Amino acid sequence: MMESFYIQIKNTISKSKKNKIALIGKGLSIEKYLSFDFSDFFVININDTYKFIKGELIIINKPWAFNDIFKSKINSLIISDNKIKIPINNKKIKRVNFIEIEKFKNISDIKKFLNDKNIFFEPILLSSIKIAKLMSELRKQNIELYLLGFDFNFKSLNNYTSKLLEDHEDINFSSKKKILNKQKILLNNIISYKHLPLKIKHIGNYNFSYKTNKNFINNYQSLNSDSKDTKRYKVKIVAELTTNHFGDFAALIEMVKLSKKAGADYIKIQKRDVENFFSSKELSKYYYSEYGNTFGDYRRGLELSLDEIDKLDKFCKKINIKWFSSVLDEKSFDEIIKFNPDLIKIPSTVSNFKNLHNYVAKRYNGEIVISTGYTKKSYEKYILNKFSKNKKIYLLQCTSSYPCKFEDCNLAVITQYRNLSNKNEKIIPGYSSHDIGNLASMMAISAGAMMIEKHVKYKSINWGHFDNVALNLKNNEFTNFVKDMRKAELVFGNKEKRILSTEHHKYKEK
């Protein structure tokens, strides 16, 4: 039986080409990973954790965890405790006896344990390390083993394991605390053992932990946002910088870095020819700012030079984030188009500037973004006719008030844009948010928005542009916004009704 068990494990892990293993424990911290993308990991489940994080191997050592195991579609299951009374008539199930933790005396036992394929240890954490070692040997490379949900944190019998999972252990407080403490010491010893052909990375809050849960999730998502997240998420998130860099190029670059780190797909700036966009009367009006005492002083101070936009373009390419710009006049369009951005935007500010629309439509047939603030339904037909030759038209529901009240968000308009997109694949519905917070943007995704634009800021300035609706890039406001948008997209899901891999019926028809 042992040889059969060993061969089964070998066959299972040899089919995987992944070089990272995630071992899923039952601690409270595992709830942070319910929406984490494990596609890069070979996932090993401990007991019933497979019920909400689907793995490729399940290790069971508790009888109550076996209740629904036959309904799992995972190929390999290990039953580690021969006290579990189950019929061994299923090819997926193999039983193996474990040496108890009390038999583990010193570091030489680690070496013996790792090199003898007939020895397995309880707790099953140790056998998972042995499986990772086997994968390392098969690949002839170091495997990274991430331990998630192994908190070893025991304050009471009610809060040491996730409430999303079962726990029917009949054990008193002091005994359980001693067991967890032994396991923690044991893990610390193994991590310090330098002759393992794998890297063990505990995620938690101990001195031997690789990272905290928060840092691991944030860093991993940031590192993989270019490849994995781009494929997983289809809704485009735009960090709308407007002029909230306040003409400070160093601040602009920091805003781009933070937007990238937060997970934005695009950053957006604005370009306007101040001297011709505003009348001389408007430019001469009093306006308090650090640039002077007139509105003209303020607007001139905010504008980026062409040299700065050129540097921005190069920096965005360097860190791999896309950018585009709103154009508010013909001169600005001519200047921006030379940089060949992926998109051009006609903002709500110029929704009635028909001469500008004509000018852009004649000279540009790439992808275009249109915000529809301060317009009526007739504007839809006008825009779709005007830019009919453009490759794509991102049609963004927008309300031109700052901040926009919830009752004025009018997200139902997005469903109209979605209906238009069903008839014309060039049209992509979206939402330009001027409301406060995340709720309306999350609901916009459920209405069909495939682009979400949100104002961001680097610092709060009372004379700044729409300061009260912009999310702060430095205190994680925008990072949390992006996370909420990704959650909303996952919750919205796919319109095709199908049976999911996580579903099963508890009962069958007789």
C-alpha positions in Angstrom: 0.0 0.0 0.0 2.8 2.4 0.8 4.5 1.9 -2.5 1.2 2.5 -4.3 0.7 5.6 -2.2 4.1 6.9 -3.1 3.7 6.2 -6.8 0.3 7.9 -6.8 1.7 11.1 -5.3 4.6 11.0 -7.7 2.3 10.6 -10.7 0.1 13.5 -9.5 2.8 16.0 -8.9 4.8 15.0 -12.1 1.8 16.1 -14.2 2.1 19.7 -12.9 4.6 22.1 -14.4 4.2 24.7 -11.6 7.2 25.5 -9.4 5.2 27.0 -6.5 3.2 25.0 -4.0 0.5 26.6 -1.8 -0.4 24.5 1.3 -3.8 25.6 2.6 -4.3 25.4 6.3 -7.4 26.2 8.4 -6.4 29.3 10.3 -8.5 32.4 10.4 -6.1 34.2 8.0 -7.0 31.8 5.2 -10.2 33.8 4.7 -8.1 36.6 3.2 -7.4 34.3 0.2 -11.0 33.5 -0.9 -10.5 35.6 -4.1 -6.8 35.1 -4.5 -5.7 33.8 -7.9 -3.9 30.5 -7.2 -3.4 29.6 -10.9 0.4 29.8 -10.5 0.4 27.4 -7.6 0.1 23.6 -7.2 -2.4 23.7 -4.3 -2.4 21.1 -1.5 -5.5 21.2 0.7 -5.5 20.2 4.4 -8.8 18.5 5.3 -11.9 20.4 4.1 -10.1 23.6 2.8 -10.8 22.2 -0.7 -14.4 23.4 -0.2 -13.5 27.0 -0.9 -10.0 26.8 -2.4 -9.8 24.2 -5.1 -6.5 22.3 -5.1 -4.9 19.4 -6.8 -4.2 17.2 -3.8 -6.1 16.7 -0.5 -4.5 15.4 2.7 -7.0 14.4 5.3 -6.4 13.3 8.9 -9.8 14.0 10.4 -12.9 11.8 10.1 -15.4 14.7 9.8 -13.4 16.1 6.8 -14.2 13.0 4.8 -17.9 13.7 4.7 -18.2 15.1 1.2 -14.9 14.0 -0.2 -16.3 11.6 -2.8 -18.1 14.6 -4.4 -14.8 16.3 -5.0 -13.4 16.3 -8.5 -9.8 16.4 -7.3 -7.9 13.3 -8.5 -5.7 12.4 -5.5 -6.8 12.1 -1.9 -4.7 11.0 1.1 -6.3 9.5 4.2 -3.6 9.7 6.8 -5.2 8.4 10.0 -6.3 4.7 10.1 -8.9 5.6 12.7 -11.0 6.9 9.8 -13.3 4.1 8.9 -14.0 4.3 5.1 -14.3 1.7 2.4 -11.1 1.6 0.4 -12.8 1.0 -2.9 -12.1 4.2 -4.6 -9.0 4.6 -6.7 -8.6 8.2 -5.6 -8.1 7.2 -2.0 -5.0 5.9 -0.5 -4.4 5.3 3.2 -1.0 5.7 4.9 0.0 5.5 8.5 1.9 8.4 10.0 4.6 8.6 12.7 3.3 10.9 15.4 5.0 14.3 16.2 6.2 13.0 19.6 8.6 10.6 17.7 10.3 13.6 16.2 13.4 14.2 18.4 16.0 16.2 16.7 17.4 17.5 13.4 18.6 14.1 12.3 15.0 12.9 12.3 14.3 15.6 9.7 17.0 14.1 7.4 15.6 10.6 8.0 12.1 11.8 7.4 13.0 13.5 4.1 15.0 10.7 2.6 12.9 7.7 3.5 9.8 7.4 1.3 8.2 5.0 3.7 8.1 7.5 6.6 5.4 10.1 6.9 4.8 12.4 9.9 1.8 13.7 11.7 1.1 16.6 11.7 0.3 16.5 8.0 2.2 19.8 7.5 5.4 17.6 7.5 4.1 15.3 4.9 3.3 18.2 2.7 6.9 19.4 3.0 7.9 15.9 1.9 5.7 16.1 -1.2 7.3 19.5 -2.0 10.7 17.9 -1.7 9.6 15.1 -4.1 8.5 17.7 -6.6 11.8 19.5 -6.3 13.6 16.2 -7.0 11.5 15.5 -10.0 12.0 19.0 -11.4 15.7 19.2 -10.4 15.0 22.7 -9.2 14.2 24.5 -6.0 10.4 24.5 -5.3 8.8 27.3 -3.3 6.4 26.0 -0.7 4.0 28.7 0.7 2.3 27.9 3.9 -1.0 29.8 4.1 -3.5 29.6 7.0 -1.0 28.1 9.5 -1.5 30.7 12.2 -0.7 28.7 15.3 -2.7 31.3 17.1 -4.9 29.9 19.8 -6.9 32.2 22.0 -10.0 30.0 22.5 -11.6 26.9 21.0 -13.9 29.1 18.9 -11.4 31.3 17.1 -8.3 29.3 16.1 -9.8 28.0 12.8 -11.8 29.6 10.0 -15.5 29.6 10.7 -16.0 28.9 7.0 -14.7 25.4 7.7 -15.7 22.6 10.0 -13.9 21.6 13.2 -15.2 18.8 15.4 -12.2 18.0 17.4 -13.0 16.9 21.0 -10.0 18.4 22.7 -9.6 20.8 25.6 -8.0 24.2 25.4 -4.6 23.4 27.0 -4.1 20.3 24.9 -4.8 22.1 21.6 -2.6 25.0 22.6 0.3 22.6 23.3 -0.2 20.8 19.9 -0.1 24.1 18.0 2.9 25.3 19.9 4.8 22.1 19.1 3.9 22.4 15.4 5.1 26.0 15.4 8.5 25.0 17.0 8.8 22.1 14.6 8.2 24.4 11.5 10.7 26.9 12.8 13.3 24.1 13.1 12.6 22.9 9.5 12.8 26.3 8.0 16.2 26.8 9.7 17.4 23.5 8.2 19.6 24.6 5.4 19.9 21.3 3.4 16.4 21.2 2.0 16.1 21.3 -1.8 13.1 23.7 -1.5 12.3 27.1 -0.1 9.7 27.0 2.7 7.9 30.4 3.0 5.5 30.7 6.0 3.0 33.6 5.6 2.2 35.1 8.9 3.4 37.2 11.8 6.2 35.2 13.3 10.0 35.9 13.2 10.4 32.9 10.9 7.6 34.1 8.6 8.5 35.1 5.0 5.9 37.9 4.8 2.7 38.9 6.5 -0.6 37.9 4.8 -1.2 41.5 3.8 2.2 42.1 2.3 2.2 38.7 0.5 -1.1 39.4 -1.2 -0.3 42.9 -2.1 3.2 42.2 -3.4 2.1 39.1 -5.3 -0.8 40.8 -7.0 1.5 43.8 -7.9 4.2 41.6 -9.4 1.7 39.6 -11.5 -0.6 42.4 -12.5 1.0 42.7 -16.0 0.5 39.0 -17.0 -1.9 37.1 -14.9 -4.3 39.8 -13.8 -4.6 41.3 -17.3 -5.8 37.9 -18.5 -8.1 37.3 -15.6 -9.7 40.7 -15.4 -11.4 42.3 -18.4 -12.6 45.6 -16.9 -10.1 48.4 -17.5 -9.3 50.6 -14.5 -8.2 54.1 -15.3 -6.4 56.2 -12.7 -7.7 59.7 -13.7 -4.8 62.0 -12.7 -6.5 65.1 -14.3 -4.2 67.9 -13.3 -3.7 66.7 -9.7 0.0 66.6 -10.2 -0.3 70.4 -10.1 2.3 70.9 -12.7 5.0 69.1 -10.6 6.6 66.5 -12.8 8.2 64.6 -9.9 4.7 64.3 -8.3 3.3 63.1 -11.6 5.9 60.3 -11.8 5.1 59.3 -8.2 1.4 59.2 -9.1 2.1 56.9 -12.1 4.2 54.6 -9.9 1.5 54.4 -7.3 -1.3 53.9 -9.9 0.7 51.0 -11.4 1.3 49.5 -8.0 -2.4 49.8 -7.1 -3.3 47.7 -10.2 -4.6 50.4 -12.7 -4.6 49.4 -16.4 -4.2 53.1 -17.5 -3.3 56.5 -16.2 -4.9 59.5 -17.8 -3.9 63.1 -18.0 -5.5 66.2 -19.6 -4.2 68.6 -22.2 -5.5 72.0 -23.1 -4.3 75.1 -24.7 -4.9 77.5 -21.9 -4.6 80.8 -23.8 -7.2 79.8 -26.4 -9.4 77.5 -24.4 -10.4 80.2 -21.9 -11.4 83.8 -22.7 -9.2 86.6 -21.5 -11.9 87.6 -19.1 -12.0 84.1 -17.5 -8.2 84.1 -17.3 -8.0 87.4 -15.5 -10.5 86.4 -12.8 -9.3 86.1 -9.2 -8.4 82.6 -8.1 -6.4 81.6 -5.1 -3.5 79.2 -5.8 0.2 78.9 -5.2 0.8 80.0 -8.8 -0.7 83.5 -8.4 -4.0 85.3 -7.9 -5.7 84.8 -11.2 -7.4 81.8 -12.8 -5.0 82.1 -15.7 -2.0 81.7 -13.3 -3.7 78.6 -11.8 -4.4 77.0 -15.2 -1.0 77.7 -16.7 0.7 76.3 -13.6 -1.1 73.0 -14.0 -0.3 72.3 -17.6 2.4 69.8 -18.6 4.9 70.8 -21.3 5.5 68.6 -24.3 8.9 67.7 -23.0 7.3 66.5 -19.8 4.7 64.5 -21.7 7.5 62.9 -23.7 9.3 61.9 -20.5 5.9 60.6 -19.1 5.5 58.4 -22.3 8.9 56.9 -21.9 8.5 56.3 -18.2 5.1 54.5 -18.7 6.7 52.3 -21.3 9.5 51.5 -18.9 7.3 50.4 -16.1 4.7 48.9 -18.4 1.5 50.9 -17.8 -0.5 52.5 -20.5 -1.5 56.1 -20.7 -3.8 58.4 -22.6 -5.1 61.9 -22.5 -8.2 64.0 -22.7 -7.9 66.6 -25.4 -9.9 69.8 -25.0 -9.0 71.6 -28.2 -7.5 71.1 -31.6 -4.0 72.1 -30.8 -3.9 69.8 -27.8 -5.1 66.9 -30.0 -2.4 67.6 -32.5 0.2 67.6 -29.8 -1.0 64.4 -28.0 -1.5 62.3 -31.1 2.2 62.6 -31.9 2.9 60.3 -29.0 0.7 57.6 -30.5 -1.3 56.7 -27.3 -3.6 53.7 -27.2 -6.6 55.9 -26.6 -7.8 59.5 -27.0 -10.5 60.9 -24.8 -13.2 63.5 -25.5 -14.3 64.5 -22.0 -17.7 65.7 -20.8 -16.2 69.2 -20.5 -16.2 69.5 -24.3 -19.4 67.5 -25.0 -20.9 70.4 -27.0 -17.7 71.4 -28.9 -18.8 70.1 -32.3 -15.9 71.7 -34.2 -13.5 69.7 -32.0 -15.4 66.5 -32.6 -15.3 67.1 -36.4 -11.6 67.8 -36.2 -10.8 64.6 -34.2 -13.1 62.4 -36.3 -11.4 63.4 -39.5 -7.8 62.8 -38.2 -8.1 59.8 -35.9 -9.7 56.4 -36.3 -8.1 54.6 -33.3 -9.8 53.7 -30.0 -11.6 56.7 -28.4 -13.2 57.3 -25.0 -16.3 59.5 -24.7 -17.6 60.7 -21.4 -21.3 61.6 -21.6 -21.7 64.1 -18.7 -24.1 66.9 -19.3 -25.7 65.3 -22.4 -29.1 63.8 -23.3 -29.9 60.5 -25.0 -29.6 62.1 -28.4 -25.9 62.4 -27.8 -25.5 58.7 -28.1 -26.6 58.6 -31.7 -24.6 61.7 -32.5 -21.4 60.2 -31.1 -21.8 56.8 -32.7 -22.3 58.5 -36.1 -19.5 61.0 -35.6 -16.9 58.4 -34.6 -18.3 55.5 -36.7 -14.9 54.9 -38.3 -13.1 54.6 -35.0 -11.8 51.1 -34.0 -13.6 51.2 -30.6 -15.8 53.6 -28.8 -15.7 53.5 -25.0 -19.0 55.1 -24.0 -18.8 56.2 -20.4 -21.8 57.2 -18.3 -20.9 60.3 -16.4 -22.6 62.9 -14.4 -20.9 66.3 -14.5 -21.3 67.3 -10.8 -18.5 67.2 -8.2 -19.2 65.3 -6.1 -22.0 63.4 -7.8 -24.8 62.4 -5.4 -25.7 58.7 -5.3 -29.2 59.5 -6.7 -27.6 61.3 -9.7 -25.2 58.5 -10.7 -27.9 57.0 -13.0 -26.0 53.7 -13.5 -29.0 52.3 -15.4 -27.7 54.3 -18.4 -24.8 51.8 -18.6 -27.3 49.0 -19.3 -28.4 51.0 -22.3 -24.8 51.3 -23.5 -24.4 47.6 -22.9 -27.5 46.9 -25.1 -25.9 49.1 -27.8 -22.7 47.1 -27.5 -24.7 43.9 -28.1 -25.7 45.3 -31.5 -22.3 47.0 -32.3 -19.2 45.3 -31.0 -17.2 48.6 -31.4 -19.1 50.0 -28.4 -17.7 49.3 -24.9 -19.8 50.6 -22.0 -18.1 52.2 -19.0 -18.4 54.6 -16.1 -16.5 57.8 -15.3 -17.0 58.2 -11.5 -17.5 61.6 -9.9 -19.2 60.1 -6.8 -17.5 59.6 -3.5 -16.3 56.1 -2.6 -16.4 52.7 -4.3 -20.0 51.6 -4.2 -21.3 53.2 -7.4 -18.3 52.0 -9.4 -18.8 48.4 -8.2 -22.4 48.6 -9.2 -21.4 50.0 -12.5 -19.6 46.8 -13.2 -22.7 44.8 -12.5 -24.5 47.1 -14.9 -22.1 46.1 -17.6 -19.2 48.7 -17.4 -16.0 47.4 -18.9 -14.0 50.6 -18.1 -14.0 52.4 -14.8 -12.4 55.8 -14.5 -11.7 57.2 -11.1 -10.1 60.5 -10.0 -6.9 60.1 -8.0 -4.7 62.5 -6.1 -1.2 62.6 -4.6 -2.0 65.1 -1.9 -5.0 67.1 -0.7 -5.0 70.8 -1.7 -8.1 72.9 -0.9 -7.8 74.8 -4.2 -7.2 71.6 -6.2 -9.1 70.1 -9.0 -12.1 68.1 -7.7 -10.1 67.3 -4.6 -13.1 65.9 -2.7 -13.9 63.2 -5.2 -10.3 62.0 -5.8 -8.9 59.0 -4.1 -5.6 59.3 -2.3 -2.8 57.3 -3.9 -0.5 57.4 -0.9 -2.8 55.9 1.8 -4.2 52.9 -0.2 -7.5 54.5 -1.0 -7.0 53.9 -4.7 -5.4 50.5 -4.0 -8.5 49.4 -2.1 -10.7 50.8 -4.9 -9.0 48.6 -7.5 -9.4 45.6 -5.2 -13.1 46.3 -4.9 -13.4 46.6 -8.7 -11.7 43.3 -9.1 -14.0 41.7 -6.6 -17.0 43.2 -8.3 -15.9 41.7 -11.6 -15.4 38.3 -10.0 -18.9 38.5 -8.4 -20.5 39.6 -11.6 -19.0 36.6 -13.3 -20.1 35.2 -16.7 -23.5 35.5 -18.3 -23.4 31.9 -19.5 -25.1 29.7 -17.0 -23.0 26.6 -16.4 -22.1 24.1 -13.7 -19.0 25.3 -11.8 -16.2 23.1 -10.6 -17.0 24.2 -7.0 -20.6 23.0 -7.2 -22.0 19.7 -6.1 -25.3 18.4 -4.8 -25.4 16.9 -1.4 -28.1 14.4 -2.3 -28.8 12.3 -5.4 -32.2 11.0 -6.7 -33.0 7.5 -5.6 
